[in-house]
Structure formats: structure tokens, C-alpha cells
Amino acid sequence: MGCLILRAYLKATYRGVLELLAVSPRLRQCLGLSEKLPHFTTLQKFSARSQVLAIADAMIQTIGHAASGTICQPRAAAMDATGLETTTASAHFQCRRGGQRRRWVKISTVVLCGSLLPLGLVMDWGPPMTSARRKR
């Protein structure tokens, strides 16, 4: 899971993350991979499982609980959500070609204020656009 988080943070490929780990003994040690690195297909197959989001959510909750125990002041949390396009085509280009935006990925997060530690993350599809919203 640490390799997948590192891959997402660096915006690298599966092979790219493993190449970085191969030349970084300290990073391997921090991730507990001092003996042998996994094959890139192992990372790819693990990331394709549906339980990966549940595992990431459990990790985020554990970090949040650990951080909230070390803070002596009142705890406050902040929540925000945003939508991400599922295509690289701009909204202008889609409008010019007569296409319509169908759905998007909606990400909602909750963070612990002051530390910016994530407490929760939900990813889902945004609602489809209705015909009334398309005409605007």
C-alpha cells in the first residue's frame, strides 16, 4: 500500500516507483521493503482490487485518531468536495464539437484543522447532467 501511495504522490508508473525504490535504500527501509521489492504487476493487481479503497480509508482513520490524541486544543475538522473531469478534453472543446459532459468523479474529504491530516475520503460518480442543466 505504501508503494501505491508513493506512486500516486509522484505521479509515476508502477515500474517507475520500483526503479526509485531500487536506488533508495533508506526509502525501502522506511516502507519495510529492505529484503526484496515486489514485481510491478503485483502492485498493479493489488491496486485493481476493490478492497484498496477500504484499506486506504482505514489507514486514514488510524492516522486521524493518532493525530487527534496528540492535540491538546479543541479539535475542528473541515470538509470539502470537488468534481473532476473523466476526460482530458476541455469543456470549451466539448461544447464546440457538440458533445455533452456526462458524469464526473466527485471527491469529498474531511481534514483535521491545524494539521491538515485527512480523516476521511469518499470517491463517487457525480450525478449525470439533466436536460435542463445542459441548456444553460
VEXDREN-2710 file (C-alpha; in Angstrom, 1 decimal):
% VEXDREN-2710
k/r/px/py/pz
1/MET/0.0/0.0/0.0
2/GLY/2.9/2.3/0.7
3/CYS/4.2/1.8/-2.8
4/LEU/0.8/2.7/-4.3
5/ILE/0.6/5.9/-2.2
6/LEU/4.1/6.8/-3.3
7/ARG/3.2/6.1/-6.9
8/ALA/0.1/8.4/-6.7
9/TYR/2.2/11.1/-4.9
10/LEU/4.9/11.0/-7.5
11/LYS/2.5/10.5/-10.4
12/ALA/4.8/7.7/-11.6
13/THR/4.2/4.4/-13.2
14/TYR/4.4/1.1/-11.4
15/ARG/7.8/0.4/-12.8
16/GLY/8.9/4.0/-12.1
17/VAL/8.1/3.6/-8.4
18/LEU/10.0/0.3/-8.2
19/GLU/13.0/1.9/-10.0
20/LEU/13.0/4.7/-7.5
21/LEU/12.8/2.2/-4.6
22/ALA/15.7/0.1/-6.1
23/VAL/18.1/3.1/-5.8
24/SER/16.8/4.4/-2.4
25/PRO/17.7/2.0/0.4
26/ARG/16.5/4.5/3.1
27/LEU/13.1/4.7/1.5
28/ARG/12.9/0.9/1.1
29/GLN/13.7/0.6/4.8
30/CYS/11.0/3.1/5.8
31/LEU/8.5/1.2/3.8
32/GLY/9.6/-2.1/5.3
33/LEU/10.9/-3.4/1.9
34/SER/14.6/-4.0/2.8
35/GLU/14.7/-7.6/1.6
36/LYS/13.1/-7.8/-1.8
37/LEU/11.0/-5.4/-4.0
38/PRO/7.7/-6.7/-5.4
39/HIS/7.2/-7.1/-9.1
40/PHE/5.4/-4.2/-10.8
41/THR/2.5/-6.5/-11.8
42/THR/2.0/-7.3/-8.1
43/LEU/1.4/-3.6/-7.5
44/GLN/-0.9/-3.3/-10.5
45/LYS/-3.0/-6.3/-9.4
46/PHE/-3.3/-5.1/-5.8
47/SER/-4.4/-1.7/-6.9
48/ALA/-7.1/-3.2/-9.1
49/ARG/-8.8/-4.9/-6.1
50/SER/-11.9/-3.3/-4.7
51/GLN/-10.6/-3.5/-1.1
52/VAL/-7.9/-0.9/-1.8
53/LEU/-10.2/2.0/-1.0
54/ALA/-11.3/0.3/2.2
55/ILE/-7.7/-0.2/3.2
56/ALA/-6.8/3.4/2.4
57/ASP/-9.9/4.6/4.4
58/ALA/-8.8/2.5/7.4
59/MET/-5.3/3.9/7.2
60/ILE/-6.6/7.5/7.0
61/GLN/-8.8/6.9/10.1
62/THR/-5.9/5.4/12.0
63/ILE/-3.7/8.4/11.2
64/GLY/-6.5/10.8/12.2
65/HIS/-7.2/9.0/15.5
66/ALA/-3.5/9.0/16.3
67/ALA/-3.1/12.7/15.5
68/SER/-6.2/13.7/17.4
69/GLY/-4.8/12.1/20.6
70/THR/-1.7/14.3/20.5
71/ILE/-3.5/17.6/20.1
72/CYS/-4.4/19.4/23.4
73/GLN/-6.6/22.1/22.0
74/PRO/-10.2/21.7/20.8
75/ARG/-10.4/19.7/17.6
76/ALA/-12.0/21.1/14.5
77/ALA/-12.5/19.4/11.1
78/ALA/-13.2/20.8/7.7
79/MET/-14.9/19.2/4.8
80/ASP/-14.8/20.0/1.1
81/ALA/-15.7/18.3/-2.2
82/THR/-14.8/18.8/-5.8
83/GLY/-15.6/17.3/-9.2
84/LEU/-13.0/16.0/-11.6
85/GLU/-13.5/15.5/-15.3
86/THR/-13.1/12.0/-16.7
87/THR/-11.6/13.2/-19.9
88/THR/-8.7/15.4/-20.9
89/ALA/-10.8/17.4/-23.4
90/SER/-11.7/20.9/-22.2
91/ALA/-15.3/22.0/-21.6
92/HIS/-14.8/24.5/-24.4
93/PHE/-13.8/21.8/-26.9
94/GLN/-16.6/19.5/-25.8
95/CYS/-19.1/22.4/-26.3
96/ARG/-17.7/23.2/-29.8
97/ARG/-17.9/19.7/-31.0
98/GLY/-21.5/19.4/-29.7
99/GLY/-20.6/16.8/-27.1
100/GLN/-22.1/16.8/-23.6
101/ARG/-20.4/16.2/-20.3
102/ARG/-22.0/13.1/-18.9
103/ARG/-20.6/12.3/-15.5
104/TRP/-17.6/13.2/-13.4
105/VAL/-15.7/11.9/-10.4
106/LYS/-16.7/13.5/-7.1
107/ILE/-14.1/13.5/-4.3
108/SER/-15.1/14.6/-0.7
109/THR/-12.5/14.9/2.0
110/VAL/-12.5/15.7/5.7
111/VAL/-9.3/17.0/7.3
112/LEU/-8.2/17.8/10.8
113/CYS/-7.7/21.6/11.0
114/GLY/-4.3/22.8/12.0
115/SER/-2.6/19.6/10.9
116/LEU/-4.2/19.0/7.5
117/LEU/-4.3/15.3/8.3
118/PRO/-7.0/13.6/6.3
119/LEU/-9.8/12.0/8.4
120/GLY/-12.0/10.7/5.6
121/LEU/-12.2/10.4/1.9
122/VAL/-15.1/9.4/-0.3
123/MET/-14.9/9.0/-4.1
124/ASP/-18.0/8.6/-6.2
125/TRP/-19.5/9.4/-9.5
126/GLY/-21.2/12.8/-9.7
127/PRO/-24.8/12.9/-10.9
128/PRO/-25.5/12.9/-14.6
129/MET/-26.4/16.3/-16.1
130/THR/-30.2/16.8/-16.6
131/SER/-31.5/18.2/-19.8
132/ALA/-32.5/21.5/-18.0
133/ARG/-28.9/22.0/-16.8
134/ARG/-27.5/21.2/-20.3
135/LYS/-29.5/24.1/-21.9
136/ARG/-27.9/26.8/-19.7
END
